[in-house]
Amino acid sequence: MTYTLLNVVFLGVVALVAIAAIVVRRAPRWRAAGLAAVLLLALTAIFDNVIIGTGLVAYDDALISGIRIGLAPIEDFAYTVAALVLLPAVWELLPRRSPRQDEHS
């Protein structure tokens, strides 16, 4: 199984959760999500290149698309994208506590 196919399956599940969050609650705050995306993708690019460059992680060239950002295959960024989508979606799906419940805690 290639990393791309694995990512498609994984990101498909993430997309279903995100759609459920949008339907049930609302879409995330896109400005905050965009800022988080820029920061986390930049950090992913830096640290993935470091761990690949130092030899801590290696990829089988037959299993990646060949598209790279520095040394890091593009497939490596799918996990960051998944976290950026999944975390706010799950947050929106969690039950809300009313202020009245907080007073009695």
N, CA, C and O atoms as CSV, one atom per row, in Angstrom:
chain,resi,resn,atom,element,x,y,z
A,1,MET,N,N,0.854,-1.179,0.000
A,1,MET,CA,C,0.000,0.000,0.000
A,1,MET,C,C,0.899,1.241,0.000
A,1,MET,O,O,1.836,1.343,0.792
A,2,THR,N,N,0.599,2.171,-0.893
A,2,THR,CA,C,1.397,3.398,-0.963
A,2,THR,C,C,0.950,4.356,0.139
A,2,THR,O,O,-0.139,4.226,0.698
A,3,TYR,N,N,1.821,5.318,0.434
A,3,TYR,CA,C,1.480,6.337,1.430
A,3,TYR,C,C,0.303,7.179,0.938
A,3,TYR,O,O,-0.523,7.615,1.740
A,4,THR,N,N,0.220,7.407,-0.362
A,4,THR,CA,C,-0.889,8.187,-0.917
A,4,THR,C,C,-2.216,7.475,-0.687
A,4,THR,O,O,-3.186,8.108,-0.270
A,5,LEU,N,N,-2.277,6.202,-0.945
A,5,LEU,CA,C,-3.514,5.445,-0.735
A,5,LEU,C,C,-3.885,5.430,0.753
A,5,LEU,O,O,-5.052,5.598,1.106
A,6,LEU,N,N,-2.908,5.233,1.605
A,6,LEU,CA,C,-3.154,5.268,3.039
A,6,LEU,C,C,-3.717,6.630,3.456
A,6,LEU,O,O,-4.651,6.706,4.254
A,7,ASN,N,N,-3.142,7.693,2.912
A,7,ASN,CA,C,-3.612,9.041,3.234
A,7,ASN,C,C,-5.021,9.296,2.725
A,7,ASN,O,O,-5.806,9.968,3.394
A,8,VAL,N,N,-5.353,8.772,1.552
A,8,VAL,CA,C,-6.700,8.956,1.006
A,8,VAL,C,C,-7.736,8.324,1.933
A,8,VAL,O,O,-8.773,8.925,2.214
A,9,VAL,N,N,-7.455,7.128,2.399
A,9,VAL,CA,C,-8.378,6.447,3.319
A,9,VAL,C,C,-8.487,7.238,4.625
A,9,VAL,O,O,-9.590,7.509,5.099
A,10,PHE,N,N,-7.362,7.601,5.195
A,10,PHE,CA,C,-7.327,8.318,6.466
A,10,PHE,C,C,-8.015,9.674,6.342
A,10,PHE,O,O,-8.834,10.032,7.188
A,11,LEU,N,N,-7.688,10.434,5.291
A,11,LEU,CA,C,-8.292,11.752,5.108
A,11,LEU,C,C,-9.771,11.654,4.750
A,11,LEU,O,O,-10.530,12.583,5.023
A,12,GLY,N,N,-10.193,10.548,4.145
A,12,GLY,CA,C,-11.613,10.335,3.882
A,12,GLY,C,C,-12.415,10.246,5.166
A,12,GLY,O,O,-13.500,10.817,5.272
A,13,VAL,N,N,-11.880,9.531,6.136
A,13,VAL,CA,C,-12.540,9.427,7.444
A,13,VAL,C,C,-12.578,10.795,8.119
A,13,VAL,O,O,-13.595,11.181,8.695
A,14,VAL,N,N,-11.477,11.520,8.046
A,14,VAL,CA,C,-11.416,12.872,8.623
A,14,VAL,C,C,-12.457,13.769,7.958
A,14,VAL,O,O,-13.133,14.541,8.638
A,15,ALA,N,N,-12.588,13.675,6.646
A,15,ALA,CA,C,-13.571,14.488,5.922
A,15,ALA,C,C,-14.998,14.171,6.378
A,15,ALA,O,O,-15.821,15.078,6.505
A,16,LEU,N,N,-15.291,12.907,6.623
A,16,LEU,CA,C,-16.630,12.537,7.105
A,16,LEU,C,C,-16.924,13.160,8.462
A,16,LEU,O,O,-18.033,13.640,8.698
A,17,VAL,N,N,-15.944,13.156,9.349
A,17,VAL,CA,C,-16.123,13.774,10.668
A,17,VAL,C,C,-16.317,15.281,10.513
A,17,VAL,O,O,-17.160,15.872,11.188
A,18,ALA,N,N,-15.540,15.901,9.630
A,18,ALA,CA,C,-15.661,17.343,9.403
A,18,ALA,C,C,-17.035,17.701,8.841
A,18,ALA,O,O,-17.642,18.688,9.257
A,19,ILE,N,N,-17.516,16.909,7.911
A,19,ILE,CA,C,-18.845,17.157,7.343
A,19,ILE,C,C,-19.909,17.015,8.423
A,19,ILE,O,O,-20.844,17.813,8.487
A,20,ALA,N,N,-19.770,16.010,9.262
A,20,ALA,CA,C,-20.723,15.828,10.360
A,20,ALA,C,C,-20.712,17.042,11.286
A,20,ALA,O,O,-21.768,17.489,11.735
A,21,ALA,N,N,-19.540,17.571,11.570
A,21,ALA,CA,C,-19.441,18.743,12.448
A,21,ALA,C,C,-20.101,19.958,11.822
A,21,ALA,O,O,-20.764,20.730,12.514
A,22,ILE,N,N,-19.926,20.133,10.526
A,22,ILE,CA,C,-20.527,21.277,9.847
A,22,ILE,C,C,-22.044,21.136,9.814
A,22,ILE,O,O,-22.764,22.117,10.006
A,23,VAL,N,N,-22.530,19.933,9.573
A,23,VAL,CA,C,-23.976,19.701,9.511
A,23,VAL,C,C,-24.604,19.829,10.899
A,23,VAL,O,O,-25.651,20.459,11.048
A,24,VAL,N,N,-23.976,19.242,11.907
A,24,VAL,CA,C,-24.548,19.221,13.253
A,24,VAL,C,C,-24.391,20.564,13.965
A,24,VAL,O,O,-25.327,21.043,14.604
A,25,ARG,N,N,-23.238,21.154,13.856
A,25,ARG,CA,C,-22.982,22.406,14.588
A,25,ARG,C,C,-22.789,23.566,13.623
A,25,ARG,O,O,-23.741,24.241,13.234
A,26,ARG,N,N,-21.548,23.777,13.254
A,26,ARG,CA,C,-21.202,24.866,12.341
A,26,ARG,C,C,-19.775,24.663,11.856
A,26,ARG,O,O,-19.041,23.820,12.372
A,27,ALA,N,N,-19.400,25.442,10.870
A,27,ALA,CA,C,-18.036,25.363,10.343
A,27,ALA,C,C,-17.083,26.001,11.347
A,27,ALA,O,O,-17.482,26.884,12.107
A,28,PRO,N,N,-15.828,25.561,11.355
A,28,PRO,CA,C,-14.868,26.180,12.269
A,28,PRO,C,C,-14.596,27.629,11.880
A,28,PRO,O,O,-14.965,28.069,10.791
A,29,ARG,N,N,-13.968,28.343,12.751
A,29,ARG,CA,C,-13.559,29.718,12.457
A,29,ARG,C,C,-12.392,29.641,11.478
A,29,ARG,O,O,-11.287,29.245,11.849
A,30,TRP,N,N,-12.642,30.019,10.238
A,30,TRP,CA,C,-11.660,29.799,9.181
A,30,TRP,C,C,-10.401,30.629,9.357
A,30,TRP,O,O,-9.322,30.179,8.971
A,31,ARG,N,N,-10.499,31.828,9.927
A,31,ARG,CA,C,-9.304,32.655,10.134
A,31,ARG,C,C,-8.352,31.967,11.113
A,31,ARG,O,O,-7.148,31.892,10.868
A,32,ALA,N,N,-8.891,31.473,12.206
A,32,ALA,CA,C,-8.070,30.762,13.189
A,32,ALA,C,C,-7.510,29.476,12.592
A,32,ALA,O,O,-6.349,29.133,12.815
A,33,ALA,N,N,-8.347,28.764,11.830
A,33,ALA,CA,C,-7.892,27.520,11.196
A,33,ALA,C,C,-6.786,27.804,10.177
A,33,ALA,O,O,-5.827,27.039,10.073
A,34,GLY,N,N,-6.917,28.885,9.438
A,34,GLY,CA,C,-5.891,29.260,8.461
A,34,GLY,C,C,-4.565,29.601,9.110
A,34,GLY,O,O,-3.508,29.189,8.631
A,35,LEU,N,N,-4.616,30.356,10.208
A,35,LEU,CA,C,-3.388,30.696,10.933
A,35,LEU,C,C,-2.735,29.440,11.497
A,35,LEU,O,O,-1.520,29.271,11.396
A,36,ALA,N,N,-3.527,28.571,12.083
A,36,ALA,CA,C,-2.991,27.310,12.606
A,36,ALA,C,C,-2.386,26.476,11.481
A,36,ALA,O,O,-1.341,25.852,11.665
A,37,ALA,N,N,-3.032,26.461,10.323
A,37,ALA,CA,C,-2.523,25.692,9.182
A,37,ALA,C,C,-1.163,26.199,8.736
A,37,ALA,O,O,-0.250,25.405,8.510
A,38,VAL,N,N,-1.020,27.504,8.608
A,38,VAL,CA,C,0.269,28.077,8.189
A,38,VAL,C,C,1.363,27.694,9.173
A,38,VAL,O,O,2.439,27.251,8.772
A,39,LEU,N,N,1.089,27.864,10.459
A,39,LEU,CA,C,2.097,27.570,11.481
A,39,LEU,C,C,2.455,26.084,11.542
A,39,LEU,O,O,3.633,25.728,11.559
A,40,LEU,N,N,1.442,25.224,11.573
A,40,LEU,CA,C,1.712,23.788,11.697
A,40,LEU,C,C,2.346,23.195,10.440
A,40,LEU,O,O,3.197,22.311,10.533
A,41,LEU,N,N,1.941,23.670,9.279
A,41,LEU,CA,C,2.563,23.162,8.055
A,41,LEU,C,C,4.013,23.625,7.939
A,41,LEU,O,O,4.866,22.877,7.462
A,42,ALA,N,N,4.293,24.849,8.372
A,42,ALA,CA,C,5.687,25.326,8.376
A,42,ALA,C,C,6.530,24.508,9.350
A,42,ALA,O,O,7.649,24.112,9.025
A,43,LEU,N,N,6.000,24.257,10.530
A,43,LEU,CA,C,6.732,23.445,11.508
A,43,LEU,C,C,6.925,22.012,11.021
A,43,LEU,O,O,7.974,21.408,11.244
A,44,THR,N,N,5.910,21.478,10.360
A,44,THR,CA,C,6.025,20.132,9.802
A,44,THR,C,C,7.132,20.095,8.759
A,44,THR,O,O,7.942,19.168,8.744
A,45,ALA,N,N,7.173,21.095,7.890
A,45,ALA,CA,C,8.212,21.150,6.858
A,45,ALA,C,C,9.601,21.206,7.489
A,45,ALA,O,O,10.514,20.510,7.044
A,46,ILE,N,N,9.758,22.013,8.501
A,46,ILE,CA,C,11.072,22.144,9.152
A,46,ILE,C,C,11.472,20.842,9.831
A,46,ILE,O,O,12.539,20.296,9.554
A,47,PHE,N,N,10.622,20.349,10.713
A,47,PHE,CA,C,11.010,19.191,11.516
A,47,PHE,C,C,11.053,17.891,10.719
A,47,PHE,O,O,11.889,17.031,10.995
A,48,ASP,N,N,10.172,17.734,9.741
A,48,ASP,CA,C,10.250,16.534,8.901
A,48,ASP,C,C,11.557,16.505,8.122
A,48,ASP,O,O,12.177,15.451,7.979
A,49,ASN,N,N,11.974,17.659,7.622
A,49,ASN,CA,C,13.244,17.715,6.903
A,49,ASN,C,C,14.424,17.408,7.828
A,49,ASN,O,O,15.391,16.768,7.417
A,50,VAL,N,N,14.338,17.859,9.058
A,50,VAL,CA,C,15.409,17.562,10.019
A,50,VAL,C,C,15.471,16.065,10.309
A,50,VAL,O,O,16.550,15.474,10.266
A,51,ILE,N,N,14.336,15.449,10.603
A,51,ILE,CA,C,14.388,14.025,10.974
A,51,ILE,C,C,14.727,13.142,9.781
A,51,ILE,O,O,15.336,12.086,9.948
A,52,ILE,N,N,14.343,13.560,8.584
A,52,ILE,CA,C,14.715,12.788,7.395
A,52,ILE,C,C,16.191,13.016,7.079
A,52,ILE,O,O,16.910,12.075,6.745
A,53,GLY,N,N,16.639,14.265,7.185
A,53,GLY,CA,C,18.035,14.594,6.903
A,53,GLY,C,C,19.017,13.934,7.853
A,53,GLY,O,O,20.136,13.605,7.459
A,54,THR,N,N,18.609,13.737,9.099
A,54,THR,CA,C,19.492,13.084,10.073
A,54,THR,C,C,19.425,11.566,9.996
A,54,THR,O,O,20.198,10.873,10.659
A,55,GLY,N,N,18.508,11.051,9.193
A,55,GLY,CA,C,18.412,9.606,9.028
A,55,GLY,C,C,17.522,8.897,10.030
A,55,GLY,O,O,17.485,7.667,10.062
A,56,LEU,N,N,16.806,9.652,10.848
A,56,LEU,CA,C,15.893,9.021,11.814
A,56,LEU,C,C,14.717,8.350,11.123
A,56,LEU,O,O,14.195,7.345,11.605
A,57,VAL,N,N,14.301,8.915,9.981
A,57,VAL,CA,C,13.175,8.383,9.223
A,57,VAL,C,C,13.606,8.273,7.768
A,57,VAL,O,O,14.314,9.138,7.252
A,58,ALA,N,N,13.176,7.208,7.115
A,58,ALA,CA,C,13.451,7.036,5.687
A,58,ALA,C,C,12.185,6.531,5.009
A,58,ALA,O,O,11.372,5.842,5.625
A,59,TYR,N,N,12.028,6.873,3.760
A,59,TYR,CA,C,10.860,6.454,2.990
A,59,TYR,C,C,11.298,5.609,1.810
A,59,TYR,O,O,12.323,5.876,1.181
A,60,ASP,N,N,10.518,4.599,1.522
A,60,ASP,CA,C,10.737,3.766,0.344
A,60,ASP,C,C,10.272,4.574,-0.861
A,60,ASP,O,O,9.090,4.901,-0.960
A,61,ASP,N,N,11.170,4.899,-1.768
A,61,ASP,CA,C,10.820,5.717,-2.933
A,61,ASP,C,C,9.725,5.093,-3.784
A,61,ASP,O,O,9.020,5.805,-4.499
A,62,ALA,N,N,9.571,3.788,-3.719
A,62,ALA,CA,C,8.531,3.116,-4.502
A,62,ALA,C,C,7.134,3.366,-3.918
A,62,ALA,O,O,6.133,3.142,-4.599
A,63,LEU,N,N,7.060,3.825,-2.671
A,63,LEU,CA,C,5.769,4.003,-2.014
A,63,LEU,C,C,5.333,5.458,-1.908
A,63,LEU,O,O,4.253,5.730,-1.384
A,64,ILE,N,N,6.139,6.399,-2.388
A,64,ILE,CA,C,5.770,7.811,-2.327
A,64,ILE,C,C,5.548,8.344,-3.731
A,64,ILE,O,O,5.961,7.736,-4.719
A,65,SER,N,N,4.881,9.503,-3.800
A,65,SER,CA,C,4.559,10.090,-5.103
A,65,SER,C,C,5.777,10.674,-5.795
A,65,SER,O,O,5.792,10.804,-7.019
A,66,GLY,N,N,6.791,11.026,-5.033
A,66,GLY,CA,C,7.973,11.670,-5.591
A,66,GLY,C,C,7.963,13.177,-5.414
A,66,GLY,O,O,8.987,13.835,-5.597
A,67,ILE,N,N,6.806,13.728,-5.057
A,67,ILE,CA,C,6.722,15.168,-4.791
A,67,ILE,C,C,7.257,15.401,-3.381
A,67,ILE,O,O,6.820,14.767,-2.420
A,68,ARG,N,N,8.209,16.320,-3.278
A,68,ARG,CA,C,8.836,16.581,-1.976
A,68,ARG,C,C,8.875,18.070,-1.677
A,68,ARG,O,O,8.912,18.905,-2.581
A,69,ILE,N,N,8.865,18.377,-0.412
A,69,ILE,CA,C,9.150,19.720,0.072
A,69,ILE,C,C,10.459,19.567,0.831
A,69,ILE,O,O,10.482,19.089,1.965
A,70,GLY,N,N,11.532,19.972,0.197
A,70,GLY,CA,C,12.858,19.663,0.726
A,70,GLY,C,C,13.064,18.166,0.621
A,70,GLY,O,O,12.987,17.596,-0.467
A,71,LEU,N,N,13.327,17.530,1.750
A,71,LEU,CA,C,13.494,16.082,1.794
A,71,LEU,C,C,12.197,15.345,2.104
A,71,LEU,O,O,12.097,14.135,1.904
A,72,ALA,N,N,11.209,16.082,2.591
A,72,ALA,CA,C,9.964,15.465,3.071
A,72,ALA,C,C,8.988,15.199,1.929
A,72,ALA,O,O,8.661,16.109,1.167
A,73,PRO,N,N,8.523,13.954,1.807
A,73,PRO,CA,C,7.512,13.667,0.789
A,73,PRO,C,C,6.208,14.387,1.136
A,73,PRO,O,O,5.874,14.561,2.308
A,74,ILE,N,N,5.493,14.796,0.118
A,74,ILE,CA,C,4.244,15.538,0.312
A,74,ILE,C,C,3.247,14.731,1.152
A,74,ILE,O,O,2.423,15.307,1.864
A,75,GLU,N,N,3.322,13.410,1.070
A,75,GLU,CA,C,2.404,12.563,1.838
A,75,GLU,C,C,2.562,12.774,3.347
A,75,GLU,O,O,1.622,12.551,4.110
A,76,ASP,N,N,3.740,13.199,3.768
A,76,ASP,CA,C,3.999,13.432,5.189
A,76,ASP,C,C,3.122,14.547,5.766
A,76,ASP,O,O,2.869,14.584,6.970
A,77,PHE,N,N,2.671,15.437,4.914
A,77,PHE,CA,C,1.892,16.579,5.386
A,77,PHE,C,C,0.424,16.231,5.602
A,77,PHE,O,O,-0.318,17.030,6.174
A,78,ALA,N,N,-0.001,15.071,5.162
A,78,ALA,CA,C,-1.403,14.665,5.322
A,78,ALA,C,C,-1.785,14.553,6.794
A,78,ALA,O,O,-2.924,14.839,7.163
A,79,TYR,N,N,-0.854,14.146,7.626
A,79,TYR,CA,C,-1.165,13.989,9.046
A,79,TYR,C,C,-1.398,15.346,9.705
A,79,TYR,O,O,-2.248,15.479,10.585
A,80,THR,N,N,-0.648,16.336,9.279
A,80,THR,CA,C,-0.856,17.688,9.791
A,80,THR,C,C,-2.201,18.219,9.320
A,80,THR,O,O,-2.951,18.797,10.106
A,81,VAL,N,N,-2.507,18.028,8.049
A,81,VAL,CA,C,-3.797,18.466,7.511
A,81,VAL,C,C,-4.937,17.755,8.245
A,81,VAL,O,O,-5.946,18.376,8.580
A,82,ALA,N,N,-4.777,16.470,8.490
A,82,ALA,CA,C,-5.804,15.717,9.213
A,82,ALA,C,C,-6.020,16.292,10.604
A,82,ALA,O,O,-7.161,16.451,11.036
A,83,ALA,N,N,-4.947,16.605,11.304
A,83,ALA,CA,C,-5.076,17.179,12.645
A,83,ALA,C,C,-5.751,18.544,12.592
A,83,ALA,O,O,-6.568,18.874,13.452
A,84,LEU,N,N,-5.408,19.333,11.580
A,84,LEU,CA,C,-5.992,20.669,11.444
A,84,LEU,C,C,-7.494,20.620,11.164
A,84,LEU,O,O,-8.220,21.545,11.529
A,85,VAL,N,N,-7.953,19.574,10.535
A,85,VAL,CA,C,-9.374,19.431,10.231
A,85,VAL,C,C,-10.097,18.663,11.340
A,85,VAL,O,O,-11.186,19.047,11.765
A,86,LEU,N,N,-9.478,17.579,11.800
A,86,LEU,CA,C,-10.140,16.687,12.747
A,86,LEU,C,C,-10.336,17.319,14.129
A,86,LEU,O,O,-11.410,17.185,14.716
A,87,LEU,N,N,-9.335,17.993,14.649
A,87,LEU,CA,C,-9.446,18.553,15.999
A,87,LEU,C,C,-10.594,19.550,16.128
A,87,LEU,O,O,-11.404,19.409,17.044
A,88,PRO,N,N,-10.703,20.563,15.244
A,88,PRO,CA,C,-11.852,21.475,15.379
A,88,PRO,C,C,-13.192,20.784,15.115
A,88,PRO,O,O,-14.206,21.149,15.709
A,89,ALA,N,N,-13.199,19.792,14.228
A,89,ALA,CA,C,-14.452,19.077,13.943
A,89,ALA,C,C,-14.917,18.307,15.170
A,89,ALA,O,O,-16.092,18.366,15.530
A,90,VAL,N,N,-14.020,17.596,15.807
A,90,VAL,CA,C,-14.379,16.851,17.015
A,90,VAL,C,C,-14.801,17.815,18.115
A,90,VAL,O,O,-15.751,17.543,18.849
A,91,TRP,N,N,-14.110,18.926,18.232
A,91,TRP,CA,C,-14.456,19.942,19.233
A,91,TRP,C,C,-15.906,20.411,19.038
A,91,TRP,O,O,-16.655,20.558,20.004
A,92,GLU,N,N,-16.286,20.641,17.786
A,92,GLU,CA,C,-17.652,21.077,17.498
A,92,GLU,C,C,-18.674,19.988,17.804
A,92,GLU,O,O,-19.817,20.292,18.145
A,93,LEU,N,N,-18.279,18.734,17.688
A,93,LEU,CA,C,-19.212,17.628,17.940
A,93,LEU,C,C,-19.358,17.288,19.418
A,93,LEU,O,O,-20.312,16.614,19.807
A,94,LEU,N,N,-18.427,17.746,20.241
A,94,LEU,CA,C,-18.534,17.473,21.682
A,94,LEU,C,C,-19.744,18.193,22.262
A,94,LEU,O,O,-20.081,19.294,21.827
A,95,PRO,N,N,-20.399,17.576,23.242
A,95,PRO,CA,C,-21.562,18.237,23.848
A,95,PRO,C,C,-21.146,19.527,24.556
A,95,PRO,O,O,-20.081,19.608,25.167
A,96,ARG,N,N,-21.997,20.507,24.457
A,96,ARG,CA,C,-21.753,21.803,25.097
A,96,ARG,C,C,-22.233,21.752,26.548
A,96,ARG,O,O,-23.229,21.103,26.869
A,97,ARG,N,N,-21.510,22.443,27.399
A,97,ARG,CA,C,-21.968,22.605,28.781
A,97,ARG,C,C,-22.606,23.977,28.883
A,97,ARG,O,O,-22.037,24.969,28.427
A,98,SER,N,N,-23.762,24.033,29.469
A,98,SER,CA,C,-24.426,25.328,29.634
A,98,SER,C,C,-23.816,26.052,30.827
A,98,SER,O,O,-23.257,25.409,31.716
A,99,PRO,N,N,-23.914,27.391,30.863
A,99,PRO,CA,C,-23.393,28.137,32.020
A,99,PRO,C,C,-24.030,27.683,33.323
A,99,PRO,O,O,-23.389,27.736,34.373
A,100,ARG,N,N,-25.276,27.239,33.275
A,100,ARG,CA,C,-25.973,26.765,34.477
A,100,ARG,C,C,-25.278,25.515,35.028
A,100,ARG,O,O,-25.174,25.364,36.245
A,101,GLN,N,N,-24.804,24.623,34.163
A,101,GLN,CA,C,-24.089,23.433,34.611
A,101,GLN,C,C,-22.772,23.821,35.281
A,101,GLN,O,O,-22.374,23.193,36.262
A,102,ASP,N,N,-22.094,24.844,34.767
A,102,ASP,CA,C,-20.830,25.286,35.349
A,102,ASP,C,C,-20.996,25.837,36.756
A,102,ASP,O,O,-20.110,25.677,37.595
A,103,GLU,N,N,-22.125,26.485,37.018
A,103,GLU,CA,C,-22.369,27.058,38.347
A,103,GLU,C,C,-22.505,25.983,39.412
A,103,GLU,O,O,-22.178,26.228,40.573
A,104,HIS,N,N,-22.978,24.805,39.048
A,104,HIS,CA,C,-23.233,23.745,40.005
A,104,HIS,C,C,-22.090,22.754,40.119
A,104,HIS,O,O,-22.193,21.774,40.858
A,105,SER,N,N,-21.012,22.989,39.407
A,105,SER,CA,C,-19.879,22.046,39.439
A,105,SER,C,C,-19.021,22.248,40.659
A,105,SER,O,O,-18.030,21.541,40.840
